[in-house]
Amino acid sequence: MSPESNLHLLTEDLVSIPDAAKLFPSSARPHQATVWRWQNRGLRGVKLETVRIGQHRFTSRQAVTRFLERTQQPA
């Protein structure tokens, strides 16, 4: 996705990349480096939607949910 297509994230509940990792239950919590990898390289062909604001990159609670739903679908 192009950066412009992720501007809809600004209307959602934004969280920093490190805080996005904390959205997961402690028994399944990924390291924040894993969340960075999901936004850079993706998982199973799906990238985590993010938006850059100044020097910081954010995602949203809703984007994390969409990412999980898309990566859990059978191939």
DALIN-V821860 format. One line per field, one symbol per residue. phi: phi as a letter, one per 30 degrees, with the letter a starting at -180 (. if undefined). Layout:
# DALIN-V821860
phi=???
This chain:
# DALIN-V821860
phi=.deddcddddccddbddddddddddedbdddddddeddddcibhiccddbbcbicccbbbedddddeddddcddd
